[in-house]
Amino acid sequence: EAKLAQHGIARAMSYLLKNTTSPNSASFSKIYAADTLIANPKFPEKSTLDFLSWPYDFEFTKTFKLTNTSLFITFEIQSEKNMPFMLGFHPALKILANNPSFEFQDKKISLAQVLEAGAAAFPIQNCNDLTLFNNGKVNVNVKSTGFKHLMLWSPSSNMVCIEPITFYPASVSPKD
């Protein structure tokens, strides 16, 4: 039995520095022991659960590596075989252009389309490579492996989140 709120249990845990292999690389981890109660930061405003729990042990590690041209972010999950999970993260990017566009698989969408999608976000199914054309000088390319889809969302016209996801939550009913 699992007791989870939106975004699961790992989000409610703090990262610990795991290692630094160079001045340009660092790893942080979250280690969880099965059935440990974790205070829910969304309680009571956005959740009725005061504590969260999960029936599996796991270690979640996030590694950052900075090069002259890129930032690489690697995720590793160590757990018992077949532990169910969903994973997403969303780097937020400042919008510098009046009319930014997003291009993927020979398609193009606008920020207006992302804003129109609202809280459900704008799904890009079966895609792991997208470029934000921001102002001609600052463009961002997001490439992911191990994630099946991307999703775009924004609460305003001056920023956007490009989120690699393993699963698009709005594709099923809440009970599922």
Backbone as a printed PyTorch tensor [residue, N CA C, xyz], in Angstrom:
tensor([[[  0.8490,  -1.1860,   0.0000],
         [  0.0000,   0.0000,   0.0000],
         [  0.8860,   1.2380,   0.0000]],

        [[  0.5650,   2.1700,  -0.8610],
         [  1.3120,   3.4240,  -0.9520],
         [  0.3860,   4.5710,  -0.5920]],

        [[  0.9150,   5.5590,   0.1030],
         [  0.1740,   6.7800,   0.4150],
         [  0.9450,   7.9210,  -0.2270]],

        [[  0.4070,   8.4260,  -1.3450],
         [  1.1020,   9.4380,  -2.1190],
         [  0.1790,  10.5970,  -2.4620]],

        [[  0.7610,  11.7850,  -2.5650],
         [  0.0610,  12.9640,  -3.0700],
         [  0.6150,  13.2520,  -4.4600]],

        [[  0.1180,  14.3050,  -5.0840],
         [  0.6330,  14.6750,  -6.4060],
         [  2.1470,  14.8070,  -6.3380]],

        [[  2.8290,  14.2830,  -7.3230],
         [  4.2790,  14.2980,  -7.4720],
         [  4.9930,  13.2680,  -6.6090]],

        [[  4.2710,  12.4170,  -5.8990],
         [  4.8950,  11.2920,  -5.2260],
         [  5.6940,  11.6280,  -3.9880]],

        [[  6.5850,  10.7200,  -3.6280],
         [  7.2960,  10.8220,  -2.3610],
         [  8.6860,  11.4300,  -2.4980]],

        [[  9.3680,  11.1870,  -3.5980],
         [ 10.7450,  11.6850,  -3.7400],
         [ 10.7990,  13.2050,  -3.6720]],

        [[  9.7680,  13.8560,  -4.1810],
         [  9.7450,  15.3230,  -4.1550],
         [  9.7290,  15.8630,  -2.7220]],

        [[  9.2000,  15.1030,  -1.7950],
         [  9.1060,  15.5460,  -0.4000],
         [ 10.3950,  15.3020,   0.3800]],

        [[ 11.3690,  14.6670,  -0.2520],
         [ 12.6300,  14.3260,   0.4210],
         [ 13.7270,  15.3130,   0.0300]],

        [[ 14.7120,  15.4580,   0.8880],
         [ 15.8480,  16.3430,   0.6120],
         [ 16.9640,  15.5640,  -0.0830]],

        [[ 17.6980,  16.2730,  -0.9390],
         [ 18.8830,  15.6910,  -1.5760],
         [ 20.0680,  15.7610,  -0.6260]],

        [[ 20.9230,  14.7630,  -0.7030],
         [ 22.2020,  14.7540,  -0.0030],
         [ 23.3010,  14.6940,  -1.0490]],

        [[ 24.3830,  15.4380,  -0.8300],
         [ 25.5110,  15.3870,  -1.7560],
         [ 26.0990,  13.9840,  -1.7220]],

        [[ 26.1790,  13.3560,  -2.8870],
         [ 26.7140,  12.0110,  -2.9760],
         [ 28.1980,  12.0570,  -3.3200]],

        [[ 28.5420,  12.8180,  -4.3800],
         [ 29.9480,  12.9730,  -4.7360],
         [ 30.1320,  14.0940,  -5.7430]],

        [[ 31.3560,  14.5350,  -5.8530],
         [ 31.7690,  15.4710,  -6.8940],
         [ 32.9910,  14.8540,  -7.5470]],

        [[ 32.8870,  14.5600,  -8.8220],
         [ 33.9960,  13.8870,  -9.5060],
         [ 34.9180,  14.8750, -10.2050]],

        [[ 34.4720,  16.1300, -10.3210],
         [ 35.3010,  17.1780, -10.9230],
         [ 34.6880,  18.5170, -10.5300]],

        [[ 35.3630,  19.6130, -10.8340],
         [ 34.7610,  20.9210, -10.5440],
         [ 33.4740,  21.1660, -11.3390]],

        [[ 33.2510,  20.3790, -12.3980],
         [ 32.0900,  20.5760, -13.2580],
         [ 31.0310,  19.4820, -13.1250]],

        [[ 31.1250,  18.6490, -12.0820],
         [ 30.1870,  17.5470, -11.9380],
         [ 29.8550,  17.3170, -10.4700]],

        [[ 28.5830,  17.0300, -10.2120],
         [ 28.1640,  16.7240,  -8.8430],
         [ 26.9560,  15.7970,  -8.8820]],

        [[ 26.8950,  14.8760,  -7.9100],
         [ 25.7710,  13.9550,  -7.7870],
         [ 25.1080,  14.1460,  -6.4300]],

        [[ 23.7800,  14.0810,  -6.4470],
         [ 22.9770,  14.2210,  -5.2390],
         [ 22.0130,  13.0530,  -5.1920]],

        [[ 21.7100,  12.5630,  -3.9920],
         [ 20.8160,  11.4110,  -3.9100],
         [ 19.7740,  11.5800,  -2.8220]],

        [[ 18.7220,  10.7860,  -2.9790],
         [ 17.6600,  10.6420,  -1.9920],
         [ 17.5520,   9.1460,  -1.7370]],

        [[ 17.6760,   8.7490,  -0.4740],
         [ 17.6170,   7.3320,  -0.1210],
         [ 16.3750,   7.1160,   0.7420]],

        [[ 15.5610,   6.1460,   0.3590],
         [ 14.3060,   5.8950,   1.0500],
         [ 14.2220,   4.4390,   1.4790]],

        [[ 13.8220,   4.2320,   2.7340],
         [ 13.5740,   2.8820,   3.2630],
         [ 12.0730,   2.6270,   3.2270]],

        [[ 11.6900,   1.4840,   2.7160],
         [ 10.2830,   1.1300,   2.5330],
         [  9.4470,   1.4340,   3.7640]],

        [[  8.2690,   2.0050,   3.5120],
         [  7.2370,   2.2770,   4.5160],
         [  7.6040,   3.3600,   5.5280]],

        [[  8.6980,   4.0910,   5.2970],
         [  9.0430,   5.2160,   6.1710],
         [  8.0640,   6.3610,   5.9140]],

        [[  7.5330,   6.9620,   6.9770],
         [  6.6100,   8.0820,   6.8280],
         [  7.4080,   9.3650,   6.5670]],

        [[  7.0050,  10.0950,   5.5340],
         [  7.6280,  11.3630,   5.1550],
         [  6.5490,  12.4350,   5.2410]],

        [[  6.8240,  13.5520,   5.9150],
         [  5.8580,  14.6410,   6.0120],
         [  5.5060,  15.1610,   4.6130]],

        [[  4.2240,  15.3470,   4.3540],
         [  3.7470,  15.8180,   3.0610],
         [  3.7600,  17.3460,   3.0380]],

        [[  4.6180,  17.9640,   2.2120],
         [  4.6900,  19.4190,   2.1740],
         [  3.4350,  20.0730,   1.5840]],

        [[  2.5610,  19.2880,   0.9600],
         [  1.3300,  19.8200,   0.3770],
         [  0.1570,  19.7970,   1.3790]],

        [[  0.3920,  19.2410,   2.5550],
         [ -0.6600,  19.1550,   3.5690],
         [ -0.6750,  20.4250,   4.4170]],

        [[ -1.7840,  20.9950,   4.7360],
         [ -3.1670,  20.6280,   4.4090],
         [ -3.7490,  21.4090,   3.2190]],

        [[ -2.9780,  22.3580,   2.6610],
         [ -3.5220,  23.2330,   1.6170],
         [ -3.9160,  22.4830,   0.3430]],

        [[ -3.0930,  21.5160,  -0.1010],
         [ -3.3470,  20.8750,  -1.3850],
         [ -3.4630,  19.3540,  -1.2930]],

        [[ -3.5050,  18.8110,  -0.0820],
         [ -3.6350,  17.3630,   0.0790],
         [ -4.2400,  17.0510,   1.4370]],

        [[ -4.9860,  15.9640,   1.4970],
         [ -5.5620,  15.5250,   2.7670],
         [ -4.6230,  14.5790,   3.5160]],

        [[ -3.5280,  14.1580,   2.8720],
         [ -2.5690,  13.2510,   3.5080],
         [ -1.5030,  14.0440,   4.2550]],

        [[ -1.3630,  13.7920,   5.5520],
         [ -0.3190,  14.4950,   6.3020],
         [  1.0510,  13.8290,   6.1570]],

        [[  1.0600,  12.5090,   5.8940],
         [  2.3120,  11.7840,   5.6860],
         [  2.2030,  10.9200,   4.4330]],

        [[  3.3450,  10.7130,   3.7940],
         [  3.4370,   9.8950,   2.5900],
         [  4.2550,   8.6470,   2.9090]],

        [[  3.9910,   7.5670,   2.1780],
         [  4.8160,   6.3680,   2.3250],
         [  4.7950,   5.5820,   1.0210]],

        [[  5.8000,   4.7050,   0.8900],
         [  5.9840,   3.9140,  -0.3300],
         [  6.5030,   2.5470,   0.1040]],

        [[  6.0070,   1.4480,  -0.4610],
         [  6.3750,   0.1160,   0.0350],
         [  7.6830,  -0.4620,  -0.5230]],

        [[  8.5380,   0.3650,  -1.1030],
         [  9.7950,  -0.1110,  -1.6870],
         [ 10.9770,   0.7240,  -1.1880]],

        [[ 12.1220,   0.0720,  -1.0330],
         [ 13.3840,   0.7860,  -0.8120],
         [ 13.8530,   1.3170,  -2.1650]],

        [[ 14.4540,   2.5060,  -2.1630],
         [ 15.0620,   2.9950,  -3.3950],
         [ 16.1050,   4.0590,  -3.0930]],

        [[ 16.9940,   4.2370,  -4.0580],
         [ 17.9170,   5.3650,  -4.0500],
         [ 17.7620,   6.0710,  -5.3890]],

        [[ 17.4880,   7.3570,  -5.3220],
         [ 17.3170,   8.1870,  -6.5120],
         [ 18.5030,   9.1470,  -6.5670]],

        [[ 19.2680,   9.0990,  -7.6620],
         [ 20.4570,   9.9420,  -7.8020],
         [ 20.3220,  10.8330,  -9.0220]],

        [[ 20.6370,  12.1020,  -8.8370],
         [ 20.6350,  13.0830,  -9.9160],
         [ 22.0560,  13.6160, -10.0380]],

        [[ 22.6220,  13.5440, -11.2500],
         [ 23.9890,  14.0050, -11.4940],
         [ 23.9670,  15.1300, -12.5190]],

        [[ 24.6890,  16.1960, -12.2160],
         [ 24.8360,  17.3320, -13.1180],
         [ 26.2630,  17.3600, -13.6330]],

        [[ 26.4170,  17.5460, -14.9440],
         [ 27.7370,  17.6980, -15.5430],
         [ 27.6700,  18.8740, -16.5070]],

        [[ 28.5320,  19.8530, -16.2830],
         [ 28.5570,  21.0620, -17.0960],
         [ 29.7640,  21.0310, -18.0170]],

        [[ 29.5180,  21.2460, -19.3210],
         [ 30.6020,  21.3720, -20.2960],
         [ 30.5760,  22.7990, -20.8350]],

        [[ 31.4290,  23.0950, -21.7910],
         [ 31.4430,  24.4330, -22.3780],
         [ 30.1700,  24.7480, -23.1520]],

        [[ 29.4710,  23.7210, -23.6120],
         [ 28.2940,  23.9540, -24.4510],
         [ 26.9980,  23.3570, -23.9160]],

        [[ 27.0650,  22.5240, -22.8860],
         [ 25.8590,  21.8110, -22.4620],
         [ 25.8220,  21.5570, -20.9630]],

        [[ 24.6260,  21.3380, -20.4930],
         [ 24.3950,  20.8310, -19.1460],
         [ 23.7610,  19.4620, -19.3040]],

        [[ 24.4060,  18.4350, -18.7710],
         [ 23.8820,  17.0740, -18.8040],
         [ 23.3260,  16.7590, -17.4250]],

        [[ 22.1010,  16.2470, -17.3880],
         [ 21.4800,  15.8290, -16.1350],
         [ 21.1350,  14.3540, -16.2900]],

        [[ 21.6620,  13.5400, -15.3890],
         [ 21.4430,  12.0970, -15.4430],
         [ 20.7020,  11.6640, -14.1880]],

        [[ 19.7080,  10.8010, -14.3710],
         [ 18.9510,  10.2440, -13.2530],
         [ 19.2250,   8.7540, -13.1750]],

        [[ 19.3600,   8.2540, -11.9520],
         [ 19.5240,   6.8220, -11.7470],
         [ 18.6320,   6.4100, -10.5850]],

        [[ 17.8760,   5.3520, -10.7920],
         [ 17.0220,   4.8230,  -9.7310],
         [ 17.4710,   3.3960,  -9.4490]],

        [[ 17.8770,   3.1560,  -8.2080],
         [ 18.2290,   1.8050,  -7.7770],
         [ 17.1270,   1.3280,  -6.8490]],

        [[ 16.5340,   0.1970,  -7.2030],
         [ 15.4300,  -0.3390,  -6.4050],
         [ 15.3100,  -1.8250,  -6.7020]],

        [[ 14.3660,  -2.4500,  -6.0260],
         [ 14.1170,  -3.8400,  -6.3740],
         [ 13.5120,  -3.8920,  -7.7720]],

        [[ 13.7230,  -5.0020,  -8.4340],
         [ 13.2520,  -5.1690,  -9.8070],
         [ 11.7360,  -4.9780,  -9.8790]],

        [[ 11.2950,  -4.2910, -10.9240],
         [  9.8730,  -4.0520, -11.2140],
         [  9.1790,  -3.0930, -10.2600]],

        [[  9.9340,  -2.2940,  -9.5060],
         [  9.2880,  -1.2670,  -8.6950],
         [  8.5910,  -0.2930,  -9.6460]],

        [[  7.2900,  -0.0560,  -9.4740],
         [  6.6190,   0.8950, -10.3670],
         [  7.0630,   2.3220, -10.0280]],

        [[  7.1920,   3.1410, -11.0590],
         [  7.5030,   4.5510, -10.8240],
         [  7.1610,   5.3640, -12.0580]],

        [[  6.9840,   6.6420, -11.8500],
         [  6.9000,   7.6210, -12.9240],
         [  7.9400,   8.6740, -12.6000]],

        [[  8.5270,   9.2420, -13.6230],
         [  9.5630,  10.2440, -13.4030],
         [  9.3760,  11.3830, -14.3800]],

        [[  9.4940,  12.5670, -13.8710],
         [  9.4640,  13.7580, -14.7030],
         [ 10.2740,  14.8390, -14.0180]],

        [[ 10.7610,  15.7670, -14.7830],
         [ 11.4080,  16.9530, -14.2320],
         [ 11.1970,  18.0540, -15.2360]],

        [[ 11.2350,  19.2740, -14.7880],
         [ 10.9100,  20.3460, -15.7200],
         [ 11.8000,  21.5630, -15.5240]],

        [[ 12.8690,  21.6140, -16.3320],
         [ 13.6850,  22.8220, -16.3080],
         [ 12.8430,  24.0070, -16.7810]],

        [[ 12.8550,  25.0850, -16.0160],
         [ 12.1210,  26.3050, -16.3820],
         [ 13.0660,  27.2310, -17.1280]],

        [[ 12.5950,  27.7610, -18.2420],
         [ 13.4170,  28.6090, -19.0910],
         [ 12.7460,  29.9630, -19.2670]],

        [[ 13.5270,  31.0180, -19.1530],
         [ 13.0100,  32.3730, -19.3460],
         [ 12.7810,  32.6170, -20.8380]],

        [[ 11.6370,  33.1990, -21.1470],
         [ 11.3180,  33.5500, -22.5270],
         [ 11.8600,  34.9470, -22.8030]],

        [[ 12.6960,  35.0570, -23.8270],
         [ 13.3110,  36.3290, -24.1890],
         [ 12.6860,  36.9370, -25.4400]],

        [[ 12.0140,  36.1250, -26.2380],
         [ 11.4730,  36.5720, -27.5180],
         [ 10.0070,  36.9660, -27.3840]],

        [[  9.5420,  37.7890, -28.3210],
         [  8.1200,  38.1330, -28.3560],
         [  7.2880,  36.9790, -28.8900]],

        [[  7.8680,  36.1800, -29.7570],
         [  7.1300,  35.0830, -30.3680],
         [  8.0070,  33.8300, -30.4430]],

        [[  8.3070,  33.1990, -29.3010],
         [  9.1620,  32.0080, -29.3340],
         [  8.4400,  30.8400, -29.9980]],

        [[  9.2090,  29.9090, -30.5080],
         [  8.6060,  28.7060, -31.0830],
         [  9.3510,  27.4770, -30.5950]],

        [[  8.6700,  26.3670, -30.6800],
         [  9.2220,  25.0800, -30.2920],
         [  9.1740,  24.2000, -31.5230]],

        [[ 10.3060,  23.5630, -31.8530],
         [ 10.3470,  22.7070, -33.0310],
         [ 10.7850,  21.3060, -32.6410]],

        [[ 10.0830,  20.3140, -33.2130],
         [ 10.3620,  18.9060, -32.9570],
         [  9.8010,  18.0970, -34.1130]],

        [[ 10.5020,  17.0850, -34.5280],
         [ 10.0290,  16.1590, -35.5600],
         [  9.3820,  16.8760, -36.7490]],

        [[ 10.0340,  17.9290, -37.2410],
         [  9.5370,  18.7240, -38.3730],
         [  8.2020,  19.4070, -38.0840]],

        [[  7.8920,  19.6230, -36.8250],
         [  6.6770,  20.3340, -36.4310],
         [  7.0630,  21.5720, -35.6500]],

        [[  6.1460,  22.5340, -35.5970],
         [  6.4080,  23.7850, -34.9000],
         [  5.1590,  24.1860, -34.1260]],

        [[  5.3450,  24.5660, -32.8520],
         [  4.2280,  25.0770, -32.0630],
         [  4.6420,  26.3880, -31.4180]],

        [[  3.6580,  27.1540, -30.9920],
         [  3.9100,  28.4700, -30.4070],
         [  3.6960,  28.4400, -28.8940]],

        [[  4.1820,  29.4800, -28.2460],
         [  3.9450,  29.6200, -26.8070],
         [  2.4520,  29.7780, -26.5400]],

        [[  1.7240,  30.4310, -27.4520],
         [  0.2770,  30.5900, -27.2810],
         [ -0.4110,  29.2310, -27.1710]],

        [[  0.0240,  28.2500, -27.9630],
         [ -0.5540,  26.9080, -27.8970],
         [ -0.2520,  26.2500, -26.5500]],

        [[  0.9460,  26.4890, -26.0300],
         [  1.3220,  25.9320, -24.7240],
         [  0.4640,  26.5630, -23.6320]],

        [[  0.3060,  27.8820, -23.6730],
         [ -0.5060,  28.5780, -22.6790],
         [ -1.9670,  28.1220, -22.7470]],

        [[ -2.4660,  27.8840, -23.9420],
         [ -3.8440,  27.4450, -24.1250],
         [ -4.0880,  26.0700, -23.5010]],

        [[ -3.0680,  25.2270, -23.4640],
         [ -3.2070,  23.8890, -22.8760],
         [ -3.4570,  23.9510, -21.3720]],

        [[ -3.0140,  25.0180, -20.7240],
         [ -3.2820,  25.2110, -19.3030],
         [ -2.6310,  24.1800, -18.4050]],

        [[ -3.3340,  23.8300, -17.3250],
         [ -2.7850,  22.9450, -16.2970],
         [ -2.5090,  21.5360, -16.8080]],

        [[ -3.1970,  21.1040, -17.8590],
         [ -2.9660,  19.7580, -18.3960],
         [ -1.6440,  19.6840, -19.1510]],

        [[ -1.0760,  20.8250, -19.4920],
         [  0.1760,  20.9240, -20.2340],
         [ -0.0230,  20.5060, -21.6910]],

        [[  0.9720,  20.7800, -22.5030],
         [  0.9300,  20.4650, -23.9250],
         [  1.7680,  19.2100, -24.1450]],

        [[  1.1470,  18.0650, -24.4230],
         [  1.9160,  16.8280, -24.5860],
         [  2.5390,  16.7220, -25.9750]],

        [[  3.7370,  16.1990, -26.0150],
         [  4.3890,  15.8560, -27.2830],
         [  4.7380,  14.3790, -27.1530]],

        [[  3.8700,  13.5600, -27.6910],
         [  3.9820,  12.1130, -27.5270],
         [  5.1370,  11.5450, -28.3730]],

        [[  5.8110,  10.5490, -27.8280],
         [  6.8790,   9.8300, -28.5330],
         [  7.9290,  10.7720, -29.1180]],

        [[  8.3970,  11.6620, -28.2820],
         [  9.3820,  12.6610, -28.7070],
         [ 10.3980,  12.8520, -27.5900]],

        [[ 11.6750,  12.9270, -27.9380],
         [ 12.7070,  13.1560, -26.9250],
         [ 13.7290,  14.2050, -27.3600]],

        [[ 13.3710,  15.0380, -28.3490],
         [ 14.2930,  16.0590, -28.8420],
         [ 13.4850,  17.2670, -29.2970]],

        [[ 13.6830,  18.3980, -28.6320],
         [ 12.9190,  19.6130, -28.9210],
         [ 13.8430,  20.8110, -28.8240]],

        [[ 13.6320,  21.7970, -29.6840],
         [ 14.4110,  23.0310, -29.6250],
         [ 13.4780,  24.2030, -29.4010]],

        [[ 13.8290,  25.0360, -28.4270],
         [ 13.1480,  26.3000, -28.1740],
         [ 13.9290,  27.3820, -28.9000]],

        [[ 13.2830,  28.0300, -29.8820],
         [ 13.8900,  29.1690, -30.5670],
         [ 13.4020,  30.4100, -29.8430]],

        [[ 14.3120,  30.9960, -29.0460],
         [ 13.9360,  32.0120, -28.0910],
         [ 14.0580,  33.4200, -28.6430]],

        [[ 15.2260,  33.8150, -29.1050],
         [ 15.3640,  35.1610, -29.6730],
         [ 16.4150,  35.2200, -30.7760]],

        [[ 16.7800,  34.0990, -31.3170],
         [ 17.7900,  34.0700, -32.3660],
         [ 19.2040,  33.9540, -31.8350]],

        [[ 19.4300,  34.3810, -30.6100],
         [ 20.7540,  34.3030, -29.9950],
         [ 20.8010,  33.2330, -28.9120]],

        [[ 19.7030,  33.0710, -28.2130],
         [ 19.6450,  32.0990, -27.1290],
         [ 18.5940,  31.0580, -27.4770]],

        [[ 19.0350,  29.9380, -27.9890],
         [ 18.1470,  28.8250, -28.2940],
         [ 18.5350,  27.6650, -27.3890]],

        [[ 17.5570,  26.8610, -27.0360],
         [ 17.8040,  25.7490, -26.1270],
         [ 17.3220,  24.4690, -26.7860]],

        [[ 18.1760,  23.4550, -26.7680],
         [ 17.8110,  22.1450, -27.2770],
         [ 17.7580,  21.1880, -26.0950]],

        [[ 16.6260,  20.5150, -25.9270],
         [ 16.4670,  19.5160, -24.8750],
         [ 16.4010,  18.1470, -25.5400]],

        [[ 17.3390,  17.2780, -25.1670],
         [ 17.3640,  15.9010, -25.6550],
         [ 17.3060,  14.9930, -24.4430]],

        [[ 16.5100,  13.9530, -24.5370],
         [ 16.4260,  13.0310, -23.4050],
         [ 16.4860,  11.5970, -23.9020]],

        [[ 16.9470,  10.7220, -23.0320],
         [ 16.9020,   9.2880, -23.2750],
         [ 16.2750,   8.6550, -22.0400]],

        [[ 15.5220,   7.6190, -22.2350],
         [ 14.8680,   6.9520, -21.1200],
         [ 13.5090,   7.5450, -20.7830]],

        [[ 13.1450,   8.6270, -21.4270],
         [ 11.8270,   9.2300, -21.2680],
         [ 11.1000,   9.0440, -22.5910]],

        [[  9.8170,   8.7590, -22.5410],
         [  9.0780,   8.4690, -23.7720],
         [  8.5060,   9.7250, -24.4270]],

        [[  8.1730,  10.7220, -23.6320],
         [  7.4730,  11.8960, -24.1380],
         [  8.0920,  13.1770, -23.5770]],

        [[  7.6390,  14.2920, -24.1450],
         [  7.9130,  15.6130, -23.5850],
         [  6.5690,  16.2700, -23.3300]],

        [[  6.5780,  17.2300, -22.4170],
         [  5.3800,  18.0050, -22.1780],
         [  5.8370,  19.4290, -21.8990]],

        [[  5.0930,  20.3920, -22.4200],
         [  5.4000,  21.8020, -22.2360],
         [  4.3020,  22.4310, -21.3950]],

        [[  4.6920,  23.2850, -20.4640],
         [  3.6850,  24.0160, -19.7130],
         [  4.2570,  25.3400, -19.2530]],

        [[  3.3510,  26.2710, -19.0220],
         [  3.7720,  27.5990, -18.6020],
         [  2.6370,  28.3020, -17.8710]],

        [[  2.9550,  28.9280, -16.7440],
         [  1.9410,  29.7070, -16.0490],
         [  1.8580,  31.1520, -16.5590]],

        [[  2.8140,  31.5610, -17.4200],
         [  2.8440,  32.9480, -17.9010],
         [  3.5870,  33.0160, -19.2320]],

        [[  3.5720,  34.1850, -19.8510],
         [  4.1970,  34.3250, -21.1680],
         [  5.6930,  34.6070, -21.1000]],

        [[  6.2680,  34.6650, -19.9010],
         [  7.7070,  34.9590, -19.8130],
         [  8.5630,  33.7630, -19.3700]],

        [[  7.9470,  32.5780, -19.3030],
         [  8.7260,  31.3710, -18.9870],
         [  8.0030,  30.1460, -19.5130]],

        [[  8.7890,  29.0730, -19.6660],
         [  8.2090,  27.8110, -20.1060],
         [  8.9960,  26.6710, -19.4680]],

        [[  8.3140,  25.5920, -19.1950],
         [  8.9650,  24.3800, -18.6990],
         [  8.8870,  23.3210, -19.7900]],

        [[ 10.0330,  22.7280, -20.0670],
         [ 10.1150,  21.6240, -21.0230],
         [ 10.3740,  20.3830, -20.1860]],

        [[  9.3870,  19.5000, -20.1290],
         [  9.4410,  18.3930, -19.1740],
         [  9.5030,  17.0320, -19.8630]],

        [[ 10.6600,  16.3700, -19.8160],
         [ 10.6950,  14.9690, -20.2430],
         [  9.9010,  14.1340, -19.2360]],

        [[  9.0460,  13.2570, -19.7290],
         [  8.2130,  12.4420, -18.8410],
         [  8.1880,  10.9950, -19.3280]],

        [[  7.9660,  10.0950, -18.3890],
         [  7.8230,   8.6840, -18.7340],
         [  6.3730,   8.3430, -19.0540]],

        [[  5.4450,   9.2180, -18.6410],
         [  4.0190,   8.9460, -18.7570],
         [  3.2890,  10.2740, -18.7300]],

        [[  2.2620,  10.4360, -19.5680],
         [  1.4630,  11.6690, -19.5860],
         [  0.2180,  11.4490, -18.7310]],

        [[  0.1880,  12.0300, -17.5110],
         [ -0.9030,  11.7470, -16.5570],
         [ -2.3020,  12.0300, -17.0900]],

        [[ -2.4700,  13.0680, -17.8870],
         [ -3.8080,  13.4200, -18.3720],
         [ -4.3230,  12.4290, -19.4160]],

        [[ -3.5230,  11.4370, -19.7870],
         [ -3.9630,  10.4650, -20.7890],
         [ -4.8520,   9.3670, -20.2020]],

        [[ -4.9890,   9.3400, -18.8700],
         [ -5.8640,   8.3730, -18.2230],
         [ -6.7250,   9.0910, -17.2020]],

        [[ -7.8060,   8.4440, -16.7680],
         [ -8.6660,   9.0530, -15.7690],
         [ -7.9550,   9.0840, -14.4200]],

        [[ -8.3120,  10.0350, -13.5360],
         [ -7.6480,  10.1380, -12.2260],
         [ -7.6720,   8.8610, -11.4010]],

        [[ -8.7410,   8.0640, -11.5110],
         [ -8.7990,   6.8270, -10.7180],
         [ -7.7730,   5.8010, -11.1710]],

        [[ -7.2740,   5.9370, -12.4070],
         [ -6.2730,   5.0060, -12.9220],
         [ -4.8640,   5.5090, -12.7160]]])
